[in-house]
């Protein structure tokens, strides 16, 4: 029993770490998609963020500088997307794919040009990264059964960006449902004409949504390269942007359900990682790729209407204006 | 009523709205040319014109959605520069668009708040907006529930929400763009009551429409637009529908359909005990029986949404028959007969669908492609594997000329034609197959006066050539002037069939409400 409990705790702990970039990107996706912009470019924005964070941290020796520049990189990529989709009424998917390809190539080219390590950035020492924070009272609570272990493993001991992601979720939910910007954001993705006739600029509103998304994707990227990892590796986002997008759809474009979907997808991945080479619990013989494919399989089932019915913003993907 | 408007020192008060020399071009199209307009405070001013006459462009200029190339706008005597909707709202101009600008997933409250939330957070603004809605709905008798979800409201209620939205900032000038296009006659009546209350409370209403009856019924003054220019201004009391129609079209128009008595022949088309139960198990049509003879028009009247759409679609083969039989030119169709729109068409039935954008045309296809929809395997597209493009073009050009479709360009997308010309394309296609039976749904919805006259003439000519025509329309006047006999539907049932000669609005109105009348044949 205690072994099972310990294994579970480790899986949950790792779930949280895996789900962090998903949550950040999912919130970014909710902002842009709720405004009516299809955001398949989450992946590329995150990757650019990861590269810029690692590069700046390596050059300046400051994780915070890396983080801020990563956010800037995310915003920059978002603005390209916005310029194509909002200003020039381009196709959102084409622009998004272009951004992903651009990020994938550009990070490697710049990486080679700057560091000559085949696209990688130099390994960052501990001081230049975001490292786990030990919460106060861990040693005090440690002897207490269950609570002590949960507190030590699950609650304490993550890096600041994990907590940042966890805070981002309720903040996003609050912004979307309880602020002026949120009301307009929800309206512009449904009936942009209504927003326009109310005297609010559709283009500027969508740009702001994309900027917010860019900031969050930048943080997600920084998490990959200077918090969870210690350097940038080519293609290190590894499809997480797409999984985050699946979580957005799974969560029906709402922050809290999307957050839960991120945790579910994170849990599935943590579970497979744990299962490898171990013989605990049941179902250990399920092939890993199958579990890794689960987020996509679940999303396809959802879209096919087999689990509930997703209701995307009505005006998503449609350019606005004459 | 008219005395009130002209007297009482009306000259001293500044005009609610004054336009001087407004011009606007889109590329080579001169949508508005040197437009002048004066709107008195507390009056209902109509703007009438055919589709494409530039009414909507002018309203969009007043409301800041477009910017005029030339000209000046004065509101309440002050010159204003309206660069955006926000500017217009700040000047006290509100607008209810033809297509509602509402977010269906939002509550009424959220829709009204949008744009004037009153602060970063919604909390405080919500209370204020709720109070404002209550206040406006009391003052202008606009009953709405602030917490209802807009998607659940009916069209009339949505329009009330739109009016509240337009008035929330204290608008003195309210623009209503084709407000009755989507309303039932009863809802339109309610809207007119609201408009009269608005006038009493000092709001100037600009009513944009192409329906002459509305102008005559409710406006104080009227301006007529034609081809982007003002064709004239009139006091409503001193004009007539005939004069307005002439100003709109630029020539004399026959408003009354000139028709000869029908000369009915054999029964070509009939239904007996027809019923339709939808997949959800709801009975939408029950026990409908009628017959249509060669050379006559059977009109189907009813308040919109009482089964007319379902009846048309069942008859056209778009929905399955679930009870009873239909007989088309001698071929019997039962509930268990496998059928399809194609089979029905092959039997000799033409169909002009109610919703031409969804069922009549493919808007992104060229005119010549639309002209062969449903006939794509006939000889005119060629017999081989490939379609004969030049035959399609010449065939299309010929039909466009025959039905006065303008511009007569077969390569233009259906989307770029006006509503009237789109409808003429559908009619041209269906007529040229020479149908023995024709199903016609809302033939003149969203169609301008000149085209209405044309369409009515062609329908009567087809009738006189021996076709059996079933006509569904929400315009009671249209049914009364075209049909030889009238069937009234209420709640998916046949209330009765009466002779058009014996029908008057009152009798039909009672039947539409479900009351059987003497002399009507069930």
Interface residues (C-beta under 8 A of the other chain):
Chain A: X178 X179 X180 X181 X182 X183 X184 X186 X187 X190 X191 X193 X194 X195 X196 X197 X198 X199 X200 X314
Chain B: X63 X64 X65 X84 X85 X86 X87 X88 X89 X95 X97 X99 X101 X102 X103 X104 X105 X106 X110 X111 X113 X114 X115 X116 X117 X119 X120 X121 X122 X123 X125 X165
